[in-house]
Amino acid sequence: MFETTAKDMMDFIARSPTCFHAVRELTALLDAAGYRPLAESQLWTLEQGGSYYLTRNGSSVIAFQIPCRDFSGFQIAASHSDSPSFKLKHSPALRAEGCYTKLNVEKYGGMLMAPWFDRPLSIAGRVIVRTDGGFESHLVNVARDLVMIPNLAIHMNRTVNEGYAYDPQKDLLPLYGDETAADTLPGVIADAAGVRAEDVLGADLFLYNRMAGTVWGANGEYISSPRLDDLQCAWATTQGFLAAAPGTAVPVLAVFDNEEVGSGTKQGACSTLLRDTLARINRSLGRTPEQYHTAIANSFLVSADNAHAVHPNRGDVADPVNRPVMNRGIVIKHNANQKYTTDAVSCALFQAICKEADVPCQHFTNRSDMAGGSTLGNLSNTQVSVNAVDIGLAQLAMHSPYETAGVRDTAYLVRAMTRFFGASLLQVTDGRYQLRF
């Protein structure tokens, strides 16, 4: 079961070279399960027992199911669709040395740069094209080995293994072709999108790693794949969402874009997307603003974004006590400065959910002398103030183009989220809570 689940997840990742493709794949799962698409630009008429989803920018998606009776609150799980990469600049083709064509790119998010060298890459994303009725978005995936970022030979940089500061403008530009290729990229992109090059008016295009995911290790205990952070959580929370039995709360699946660059976009976790959706659900069902606020008080948010496993070669950079290990369950993330939203209440509630699902959990904190990252939980909470916990699955090489995780942990998260989405939270008074399954 564990390996099958992991392989299904990696197949999803292989079909999702960018955030736009990931959202397409997730909405296909929702369509197959009978969820109805909504448009933010139109009036909503929701029904008890109805299942719905909406997208924003083609790169974020929120799905929800209305109970067959009045609801008590919202059970929300949030993850993100984007991963660190290199984005093509406008008019990216550059001639070099009279015999090459390379592409002008810039960093998207904070990545490990060294692993991007000397591996087959391609280009994917979206283009905006002119149509008779206006403008339309088309997905692009040049599904072949197209570009590569070549390393400089050790003979020409003999101190590189002693440490090297990569310059993205000099060192990380991918080689696309010889000197005859300079004017061909627009046609390649248009062909992949199924449109005419002259109709393309805008593009969001990214490099992606072409290497397939794999199961490996002495006992097949590990997986490696591009974009585990955070498509592993996005896929697993979606599977739990679709498998959950109806409860008294509204289950809400949220997958946001732009977490890797701060979430401060119209489709990011810091936007009004989640708040707008929850308010429209309440209003469309004829509930009062006062009922909305009581529902928010009885709501729970799980922010699912992968976590750091203790490293086999550098255990010294981990906390002395809280040292997550791959294949040992879901990681609950803590930070005194609230880079993660977990507190005593949300930690206790989520551990109870994991126990109910028979799923192991473990804990992560950064070393006290090392700054850690942040994620989308505290940013979502600036818009919708609910009890929230930050979790993830333990992995190595976070923000590499090829990351490693445990073969068992994807299935653990599916099981936990299935119980989470079928549960409901009741805040009896401030400081007193009940979980109902």
C-alpha positions as CSV (number, residue, x, y, z in Angstrom):
1,M,0.0,0.0,0.0
2,F,2.7,2.5,1.0
3,E,4.7,2.1,-2.3
4,T,1.6,2.2,-4.4
5,T,0.4,5.4,-2.8
6,A,3.9,6.9,-3.2
7,K,4.1,6.0,-6.9
8,D,0.6,7.4,-7.5
9,M,1.8,10.7,-5.9
10,M,4.9,10.7,-8.0
11,D,2.9,10.1,-11.2
12,F,0.9,13.2,-10.2
13,I,4.1,15.2,-9.8
14,A,5.3,14.0,-13.2
15,R,2.2,15.5,-14.8
16,S,2.6,18.7,-12.9
17,P,5.8,20.5,-14.0
18,T,4.5,23.8,-12.9
19,C,1.8,25.2,-10.5
20,F,-0.6,25.6,-13.4
21,H,-0.3,22.0,-14.3
22,A,-0.7,20.9,-10.7
23,V,-3.9,22.8,-10.4
24,R,-5.2,21.3,-13.7
25,E,-4.4,17.8,-12.3
26,L,-6.1,18.5,-9.0
27,T,-9.2,19.9,-10.6
28,A,-9.4,16.8,-12.8
29,L,-9.5,14.7,-9.6
30,L,-12.3,17.0,-8.3
31,D,-14.2,16.8,-11.6
32,A,-14.0,13.0,-11.5
33,A,-15.4,13.0,-8.0
34,G,-18.4,15.1,-9.1
35,Y,-17.3,18.5,-7.8
36,R,-18.8,21.5,-9.7
37,P,-16.7,24.4,-10.8
38,L,-17.6,27.9,-9.6
39,A,-16.5,31.2,-11.1
40,E,-15.5,34.1,-8.7
41,S,-16.9,36.5,-11.2
42,Q,-20.4,35.0,-11.1
43,L,-23.1,34.7,-8.4
44,W,-23.0,31.5,-6.4
45,T,-26.1,29.5,-5.6
46,L,-24.9,26.7,-3.2
47,E,-26.9,23.8,-2.0
48,Q,-26.7,21.6,1.1
49,G,-25.0,18.4,0.1
50,G,-23.3,20.1,-2.9
51,S,-19.6,19.8,-3.8
52,Y,-17.8,22.7,-5.4
53,Y,-14.4,24.2,-6.3
54,L,-13.0,27.4,-7.7
55,T,-9.6,28.4,-9.1
56,R,-7.8,31.7,-9.1
57,N,-5.1,32.6,-11.7
58,G,-5.1,28.9,-12.8
59,S,-2.5,28.3,-10.1
60,S,-4.6,28.1,-6.9
61,V,-7.6,26.0,-6.1
62,I,-10.1,25.8,-3.2
63,A,-12.7,23.0,-3.0
64,F,-15.4,22.4,-0.4
65,Q,-18.4,20.3,0.3
66,I,-21.6,21.5,2.0
67,P,-23.0,19.2,4.7
68,C,-26.7,18.1,4.3
69,R,-27.5,20.1,7.4
70,D,-26.4,23.4,8.9
71,F,-22.7,23.4,9.5
72,S,-20.7,24.1,12.6
73,G,-17.4,25.3,11.2
74,F,-14.7,24.8,8.6
75,Q,-12.1,22.1,8.5
76,I,-9.4,23.6,6.3
77,A,-6.2,22.1,4.9
78,A,-3.8,24.4,3.0
79,S,-0.7,23.5,0.9
80,H,1.0,25.2,-2.1
81,S,1.4,24.4,-5.8
82,D,4.7,26.2,-6.5
83,S,8.3,25.1,-6.2
84,P,11.6,26.9,-6.5
85,S,12.7,27.1,-10.1
86,F,14.1,29.5,-12.8
87,K,11.7,31.6,-14.7
88,L,12.3,32.7,-18.3
89,K,12.6,36.5,-18.7
90,H,10.9,38.4,-21.5
91,S,12.6,37.7,-24.9
92,P,14.9,35.2,-23.3
93,A,17.1,34.1,-26.2
94,L,20.8,35.2,-25.9
95,R,23.5,34.6,-28.4
96,A,26.8,33.5,-26.8
97,E,30.4,33.0,-28.1
98,G,29.2,33.2,-31.7
99,C,28.1,29.5,-31.6
100,Y,25.5,29.1,-28.8
101,T,22.0,30.2,-27.9
102,K,21.3,30.3,-24.1
103,L,18.2,31.5,-22.3
104,N,18.0,34.5,-19.9
105,V,16.4,33.3,-16.6
106,E,15.9,34.6,-13.1
107,K,15.5,32.7,-9.8
108,Y,12.0,32.0,-8.6
109,G,12.1,31.3,-4.8
110,G,15.1,30.2,-2.8
111,M,16.6,27.1,-4.3
112,L,19.7,25.0,-4.0
113,M,21.4,26.0,-7.2
114,A,24.2,23.5,-7.6
115,P,21.9,20.5,-8.3
116,W,20.4,22.3,-11.3
117,F,23.6,21.8,-13.3
118,D,24.2,18.9,-15.8
119,R,20.7,17.4,-15.8
120,P,18.1,17.3,-18.5
121,L,15.6,20.2,-18.2
122,S,12.7,21.5,-20.1
123,I,10.2,24.4,-20.1
124,A,6.6,24.5,-19.0
125,G,4.0,27.1,-17.8
126,R,1.3,29.0,-19.5
127,V,0.8,31.5,-22.3
128,I,-1.9,34.1,-22.8
129,V,-3.1,34.2,-26.4
130,R,-5.4,36.5,-28.4
131,T,-8.7,35.0,-29.4
132,D,-11.8,36.3,-31.3
133,G,-13.5,36.9,-28.0
134,G,-10.5,38.4,-26.1
135,F,-7.7,36.6,-24.3
136,E,-7.2,33.0,-23.1
137,S,-4.7,31.0,-21.1
138,H,-3.1,27.9,-22.5
139,L,-0.8,25.5,-20.7
140,V,2.6,24.7,-22.1
141,N,4.8,21.7,-21.5
142,V,7.7,21.1,-24.0
143,A,7.7,17.4,-23.0
144,R,11.2,16.5,-24.1
145,D,14.8,17.2,-22.9
146,L,15.3,20.7,-24.2
147,V,17.9,22.6,-22.2
148,M,20.7,22.0,-19.8
149,I,22.8,24.2,-17.5
150,P,26.5,23.1,-18.0
151,N,28.9,23.2,-15.2
152,L,32.4,24.7,-15.6
153,A,35.0,22.0,-15.7
154,I,37.2,21.5,-12.6
155,H,40.2,22.3,-14.7
156,M,38.9,25.9,-15.1
157,N,37.8,26.4,-11.5
158,R,40.0,24.2,-9.4
159,T,38.8,25.7,-6.0
160,V,35.1,25.1,-6.7
161,N,34.9,22.2,-4.2
162,E,36.2,24.5,-1.5
163,G,33.0,26.7,-1.9
164,Y,31.7,28.8,-4.7
165,A,29.2,31.6,-4.8
166,Y,27.0,31.1,-7.9
167,D,26.0,34.1,-9.9
168,P,22.6,33.4,-11.4
169,Q,23.2,35.9,-14.3
170,K,26.4,34.2,-15.3
171,D,26.5,30.7,-14.1
172,L,22.9,29.5,-14.2
173,L,21.8,30.4,-17.8
174,P,20.6,27.2,-19.6
175,L,22.1,26.2,-23.0
176,Y,19.2,25.9,-25.5
177,G,21.0,25.3,-28.9
178,D,23.6,26.4,-31.3
179,E,23.7,29.8,-33.0
180,T,20.9,28.8,-35.4
181,A,18.4,28.3,-32.5
182,A,18.2,32.0,-31.5
183,D,14.8,32.7,-33.1
184,T,13.1,29.3,-32.6
185,L,11.9,29.4,-29.0
186,P,8.6,31.2,-29.7
187,G,7.7,28.6,-32.2
188,V,8.6,25.7,-29.9
189,I,6.5,27.2,-27.1
190,A,3.5,27.9,-29.4
191,D,3.6,24.4,-30.8
192,A,3.6,23.0,-27.3
193,A,0.6,25.2,-26.4
194,G,-1.3,24.4,-29.7
195,V,-1.5,28.0,-30.7
196,R,0.1,30.3,-33.3
197,A,3.2,32.1,-32.2
198,E,1.9,35.5,-33.4
199,D,-1.1,35.1,-31.0
200,V,1.0,34.8,-27.9
201,L,0.8,38.0,-25.9
202,G,2.3,36.9,-22.6
203,A,3.9,34.0,-20.8
204,D,4.8,32.6,-17.4
205,L,7.4,29.9,-18.3
206,F,9.7,28.0,-16.0
207,L,12.5,25.4,-16.2
208,Y,11.7,22.0,-14.7
209,N,13.7,18.9,-14.0
210,R,12.9,16.1,-16.4
211,M,14.1,13.2,-14.1
212,A,11.4,10.8,-13.1
213,G,10.6,10.0,-9.5
214,T,11.9,6.7,-8.1
215,V,11.6,4.4,-5.2
216,W,15.0,3.3,-3.8
217,G,17.0,2.2,-0.7
218,A,18.0,-1.2,0.7
219,N,14.4,-2.1,1.4
220,G,12.7,0.4,-1.0
221,E,12.2,2.8,1.9
222,Y,12.9,6.1,0.2
223,I,11.5,8.1,-2.7
224,S,13.1,10.8,-4.7
225,S,11.3,13.2,-7.1
226,P,11.2,16.8,-8.3
227,R,8.8,19.1,-6.4
228,L,8.1,17.0,-3.3
229,D,7.9,20.4,-1.6
230,D,5.0,20.8,-1.7
231,L,3.2,18.7,-4.2
232,Q,3.5,15.7,-1.9
233,C,1.3,17.5,0.6
234,A,-1.0,18.9,-2.0
235,W,-1.7,15.5,-3.5
236,A,-2.1,13.7,-0.1
237,T,-4.4,16.3,1.4
238,T,-6.6,16.1,-1.8
239,Q,-6.8,12.3,-1.5
240,G,-7.8,12.7,2.1
241,F,-10.3,15.3,1.2
242,L,-12.0,13.1,-1.4
243,A,-12.0,10.0,0.8
244,A,-13.5,11.7,4.0
245,A,-16.9,10.8,5.2
246,P,-19.3,13.8,5.6
247,G,-19.3,15.5,9.0
248,T,-21.0,18.5,10.5
249,A,-18.2,20.9,9.4
250,V,-17.5,22.2,5.9
251,P,-14.3,20.4,4.6
252,V,-12.2,23.0,2.7
253,L,-9.2,22.0,0.6
254,A,-6.9,25.0,-0.3
255,V,-3.9,24.9,-2.6
256,F,-2.2,28.3,-2.9
257,D,0.4,29.6,-5.3
258,N,3.5,31.7,-4.6
259,E,4.4,30.4,-1.2
260,E,8.0,30.2,-2.3
261,V,8.1,34.0,-2.9
262,G,6.1,35.2,0.1
263,S,2.4,34.5,-0.7
264,G,1.7,38.2,-1.3
265,T,-0.2,37.8,-4.6
266,K,-3.8,37.7,-5.5
267,Q,-3.6,33.9,-5.5
268,G,-1.3,33.5,-2.5
269,A,-2.1,32.5,1.1
270,C,-1.8,36.1,2.2
271,S,-4.5,37.2,-0.3
272,T,-8.2,37.4,0.5
273,L,-8.9,34.2,-1.5
274,L,-9.7,31.9,1.5
275,R,-11.5,34.6,3.4
276,D,-13.6,35.5,0.3
277,T,-14.5,31.9,-0.3
278,L,-15.6,31.2,3.3
279,A,-17.6,34.4,3.5
280,R,-19.4,33.5,0.2
281,I,-20.2,30.0,1.4
282,N,-21.8,31.5,4.5
283,R,-23.8,34.1,2.6
284,S,-24.9,31.9,-0.2
285,L,-26.5,29.5,2.2
286,G,-28.5,32.3,3.8
287,R,-26.5,32.4,7.0
288,T,-26.0,35.7,8.9
289,P,-22.7,37.5,9.5
290,E,-23.0,36.4,13.2
291,Q,-23.2,32.8,12.1
292,Y,-20.1,33.3,10.0
293,H,-18.1,34.4,13.0
294,T,-19.3,31.5,15.2
295,A,-18.3,29.1,12.4
296,I,-14.8,30.7,12.2
297,A,-14.4,30.2,16.0
298,N,-15.3,26.5,15.5
299,S,-12.8,26.1,12.6
300,F,-9.4,24.4,12.3
301,L,-6.6,25.0,9.8
302,V,-3.9,22.5,8.9
303,S,-1.0,24.1,7.0
304,A,0.7,21.2,5.2
305,D,4.2,22.0,3.9
306,N,7.1,19.6,4.0
307,A,9.6,19.5,6.9
308,H,13.3,18.8,7.3
309,A,14.4,15.3,8.2
310,V,17.6,14.9,10.2
311,H,20.4,14.7,7.7
312,P,22.6,11.5,7.6
313,N,25.8,13.5,7.1
314,R,25.0,16.7,8.9
315,G,23.0,15.8,12.1
316,D,24.8,18.7,13.8
317,V,22.5,21.2,12.1
318,A,19.3,19.7,13.6
319,D,17.8,20.4,17.0
320,P,19.3,18.3,19.8
321,V,15.9,16.7,20.6
322,N,13.3,17.3,17.9
323,R,14.8,15.5,14.9
324,P,12.2,14.1,12.5
325,V,13.0,11.0,10.5
326,M,11.6,9.9,7.2
327,N,9.0,7.1,7.3
328,R,8.1,7.8,11.0
329,G,5.0,9.9,10.4
330,I,3.7,13.4,10.1
331,V,5.9,16.2,11.4
332,I,4.3,18.9,13.6
333,K,6.4,22.1,13.3
334,H,7.0,24.5,16.1
335,N,8.5,28.0,16.3
336,A,8.5,30.3,19.3
337,N,8.3,33.4,17.0
338,Q,5.3,31.9,15.2
339,K,6.9,31.3,11.9
340,Y,4.8,28.2,12.3
341,T,1.3,28.6,13.7
342,T,1.4,25.6,16.0
343,D,0.6,26.2,19.6
344,A,-0.4,23.9,22.6
345,V,-4.0,23.9,21.5
346,S,-3.5,23.1,17.8
347,C,-0.7,20.6,18.6
348,A,-3.0,18.7,21.0
349,L,-5.9,18.7,18.5
350,F,-3.8,17.5,15.6
351,Q,-2.2,14.7,17.7
352,A,-5.7,13.6,18.6
353,I,-6.6,13.4,14.9
354,C,-3.4,11.4,14.1
355,K,-4.2,9.0,17.0
356,E,-7.7,8.5,15.7
357,A,-6.3,7.7,12.3
358,D,-3.6,5.4,13.7
359,V,-0.9,7.6,12.2
360,P,2.4,8.3,13.9
361,C,3.6,11.9,14.4
362,Q,6.8,13.6,15.4
363,H,8.0,17.1,16.0
364,F,10.4,19.6,14.5
365,T,12.0,22.8,15.8
366,N,15.0,24.6,14.4
367,R,18.2,24.9,16.3
368,S,18.0,27.9,18.6
369,D,21.0,29.5,16.8
370,M,19.7,29.0,13.3
371,A,16.9,30.9,11.5
372,G,14.4,28.7,9.9
373,G,11.9,29.2,7.1
374,S,8.2,30.0,7.3
375,T,5.2,28.7,5.5
376,L,1.6,29.6,4.6
377,G,-0.2,28.9,7.9
378,N,0.6,32.2,9.6
379,L,0.0,34.1,6.4
380,S,-3.5,32.5,6.0
381,N,-4.2,33.5,9.6
382,T,-3.8,37.2,8.8
383,Q,-7.0,36.8,6.7
384,V,-8.9,34.1,8.6
385,S,-8.2,33.8,12.3
386,V,-8.6,30.2,13.3
387,N,-6.8,27.6,15.4
388,A,-4.0,26.4,13.1
389,V,-1.2,23.8,13.1
390,D,1.8,23.6,10.8
391,I,2.7,20.1,9.6
392,G,4.7,18.5,6.9
393,L,6.4,15.3,5.8
394,A,10.0,14.7,6.6
395,Q,12.4,15.1,3.6
396,L,16.0,15.7,2.6
397,A,17.4,18.3,0.2
398,M,14.5,20.7,0.4
399,H,14.5,23.2,-2.5
400,S,16.7,20.9,-4.6
401,P,15.3,20.1,-8.1
402,Y,15.4,16.4,-6.9
403,E,14.3,15.9,-3.3
404,T,14.1,12.8,-1.1
405,A,11.4,11.6,1.3
406,G,10.0,8.4,3.0
407,V,7.9,5.9,1.0
408,R,5.5,5.5,3.9
409,D,4.7,9.1,4.8
410,T,2.5,10.0,1.9
411,A,0.0,7.3,2.9
412,Y,0.2,8.4,6.5
413,L,-0.8,12.0,5.5
414,V,-3.7,10.6,3.4
415,R,-5.0,8.7,6.4
416,A,-4.7,11.6,8.8
417,M,-6.4,14.0,6.4
418,T,-9.2,11.6,5.8
419,R,-10.0,11.7,9.5
420,F,-9.4,15.5,9.7
421,F,-11.8,16.4,7.0
422,G,-14.5,14.2,8.5
423,A,-14.1,15.7,12.0
424,S,-15.4,18.9,13.5
425,L,-14.1,21.3,16.2
426,L,-16.3,22.8,18.9
427,Q,-14.9,25.7,21.0
428,V,-17.0,25.4,24.2
429,T,-15.4,28.5,25.6
430,D,-12.0,30.1,25.1
431,G,-9.5,27.4,26.2
432,R,-12.0,24.5,26.1
433,Y,-12.4,22.5,22.9
434,Q,-14.1,19.3,21.7
435,L,-13.2,17.2,18.6
436,R,-16.0,15.2,17.1
437,F,-15.4,12.3,14.6
